[in-house]
């Protein structure tokens, strides 16, 4: 692959990760509560994705069994988004993003169960460091206790979704997977609102600013990153992708500091704990690359 093509792909991936970091800012700015926020986000993303699929003439045919599996996976990602935005509402963006970084620890526990391999000692130990750093944050901001717990649940759901998707991507195209996962998540939320008696026009944004923010969230921060990330990830190594995605909390915390003002300005100890977590994420990526290289050498 030409060097300039790889460089362009890396720039595009970083732009996608930057957009993901901005998602949390929009979640704080939108006045809607988490459930209705996610319902609107998925609805807009589905509309944009459907237009894209018809434009590219991608087939949507799928068997009932596969749809059921993808729909259940979609419920998990919808629950992840709901807990993510709820954590932001009851704490703040910085705390939510830092706690979300614990997803790497949960992944290290879930992957062996799904892919039938042993738990790697270094992943488990690094995960404990992450939990220790989150405990420091918890002691610093005890008033955000429920926000921290909710963000940790969101991190677990994110890890669970990623591991499940890791098995599904080998059987189906990414476009098909995402469309039916989003459909499953949106249908589950719609049924929930129906049972709650809240399925009415009040779900829609009630201010022009919410409409603008939700349109950005659903299209630019959901549908577009998916389409772009699929293209880019086919051209880059898993190690490069992992390193780039680990920058999401960095981008998000920096953006929150400048966009949301005093509510996001934390203590020096908080930023120290956050840097420790981010360092662990990069260490995990480096150790995983080294381990994979050693395994290839042994097989050779």
N, C-alpha and C positions, 0 to 999 in steps of 0.2 A: 504494500500500500504506500503511495507517495506520502512523504513527510508532511507536506502542506495539508493533505487531506486529513491526516491524523490530528494535526494541530487545529484545524477548523472544527473537527468533531469534538475535540476537548473543549473548545470555546463554547460550542453549542450546548454541550452537556452542562458546563458551569452556568450557562444562562438559564437552563432548565432548573438546576438546583437553586439558583438565586430566586427564581419565580416561586419554587416551593417554599423557600424561606419567607416570601412575602405573603403566603397564604395565611399565616398566623396573624399578621397585621390586619388583613381584611376581616378575619374572624372577630377581632376586637372592635373594629370600626362598625360592623354590621349590627344593627340593633336587635335583630331577630335572635331568639334563643336557639340553642344548639340543634334541636330536633327539626324545627322548621327551616333553619339555615341550611342544614345538610340536605333536606328534601328539595329545596330550591336549587342548591348547588348541583345535585345529581341530575335534576330535570334539565337544567341548562346544558350541562355537559353531555347528556344523552342526545339532546337536540343537535348540538354541534357535531358530535361523533356520528350521528345518523346521516347528516348531510355529507360528512367526509366519506363514509362508507359507500353511499350511493354515487358520489362523485368518482370514487376509485373503482366502482362496480365490484365491490367485495361481496361475496355471497353471505347471507345471514342464516342459511338453513342449518339446523342443529337438531339432534335427536333429544327426546324428552329426558333421558337419563343424564346426558351431558348438561342440559339446561339446569336440571336440579342441582347438580354438583356446583356449577358456576353460580347459580342463584344463592346457594348457601354460603359460598365464598364471598359473594357480594354483600350478604347480610353482615359478615364479619368486618368488611372494610367500611360499611356504613356505620356500624357500631364504633369502629375506631375513630371515624370522623366526628361522630356525635360526642364521644368522650373527650376527644381532642379539643373541640370548640367549647365544650362545657367547662373543661379545665381552665381555658383562657378566660372565660366569663367569671369564674369564681376565684381565680388567682391573677396571673398575668401571662404575657407572651413568653418572657424570659424563663420563668420557672417551668412552664409547660414544655418548652423546647428542650431544656436541659434534661428534664425527667424523661422525655421521649427518647433521648439518647440511650436509655437503658434497654431499648429494643435489641441491641446487640447481645446483651446478656441473656435475654429471653430466647433469642434465636439460637444461642449456643446450647440451650437446654432442649429446645424443640426439634432442631435439625436431626439429632441422633435418633429421636423417636420416629420421625417421618422417613428418614433415609437409612435407618438401621445401621448406624455407625456408633462408635464409642464417643463419649463426651471427651472433648479435648481439654486437658488440664489447664493449658494457658488461657483458653477462652473462659473457662470457669473462674480462674483466678482474676483475670481482667474484669470479668463481670462483677466479682465481689468488690473490686476497687470502685467501680461505677456506683454500686449500691452504697458503699461507704461515703462517696462524694455526695450522693443524694441525701444521705442521712445528715451530713453537715448542713446542706441547704435547708433541710427540714428543721434542724435546730435553730437556724438563723431566722427562718420565716414561719414560725409555728402557726401564725394566723392563717396561713395558706395550706393548712393540713389537708383539707378535703380536695383542694386543687391538685396537690402533689399526688394523693392517692388516685384521683381520677386520671391524671396524666400517666401514671404508672400502668393503670388498666389499659389506657389507650396504647401505650408502648407494647404491652403484651399482645393486644389484638393486632397491632401492626406486624409484629414478629410472626404471629400465627398465620396471618394473611400472606406474608412473604414466603413462608415455608410451603404453604399449600399451593401458592402460585408457582413455586419452583418445580412442583410435580406436574402441574397442569400445562405449563408452557411447552413441555416436550410432546404434547399430544394435539394441541390446537394453536391456531394463529393468535398473536397478541391482540389484534383488533377484535376478533370474535370473543375472546376471553373477557376483555374489558367491557365490551358492549353488554354482554349478558350478565356480568357481575354487577355493573352499574344498574342494569334493569332489575336484578334481584334485590339489590339494596333499596332502590326507590320503591318497588312494590311492597317490600316489608315495612318501610316507613309509612306508606300510604295506608296499608291495612291497620297499622298501629293508630294512626290518626282517626281512621274510621271507627275503631273500637272505642277510642277516647271521646268520640263525638266532636272532634276538632277538624274534620275534613271539610273545610269551607274556604271562602275567599280570603279569610284572615291569614291563611298560610302565605299568601303572596306578599311581597314587600309593600309597606305602606308609606314609603317616602322615596323621593327621587334619588337620594343618596344611597339608600339600600338597594334600589334597582341597579344603579351604576356599579356598586361594589360587588353585588351578586353576579352580574353579567361578567365582570372581570374575573371573579372567582371561578365561575362555572366554565368559562371559555378559555381565557388566557392562563389561568392557574390550575385547570383540571384537564380539559380536553386537549389543548395544545401541548402541554408538557408530555402527556402520554404519547401522542403521535410522534413528537420530536424525539423523545427518549428512546422509543423503539428503533427509530432510524439510527440514532447515534450509537446505541449499545451494541448494535451489530458490527460496528467498525472499531470498537475499543475493547481492550482487555478487561476482564472482570475486576482486576486489581485497580485499574484506572477509574473505572466506574465507582467502585466502593470508596476510594479515596475522595472522589468528587462529592458523592452523596453525603459523606461524613461532614462536609462543610455546611450542610443545611442549617444546623443550629447556630453556627457562627454567623451566617448571613442574617438569619432571623433575629438574633439577639442584637446585632448591630443596627438593623433596620428598625427594630422596636425602640431602641435608644433614641434614634433621631426622629421617628415618626410619632411616637406616643408620649414623649415628654417625661415628666417626673415620675409617673407611675411605673416606668420601666427602669429607672435608675436604681441599681442595686448596690450592695456593699462590696468592698474589696474582697472579702472572704467568699462571697457568692461567685464572683468572677473567677477567683482562684479555683473553687470547686468545679466550675464550668470548664475551665481550661484543663483541669485534670481529666475530666470525662472525655473531652475532645482528644486529648493526648492518648488516652486508652483506645479510642476508636481507631486512630491512626496506627497505634502499635499492633492492634488486632489485625488490621489489614496487612501490615508488613509481615507479621508472623505467619499469617495464612498463606501469603505469597511464597515465603521461604519454605513452608511445609510442603506446599504443592510442588515446588521446584525439586525438593529432596525426594519426593515420591516418584517424580518423573525420572530422576537419575537412577533410583533403585530399579524401576521397571526396565530402563534401558540396559 
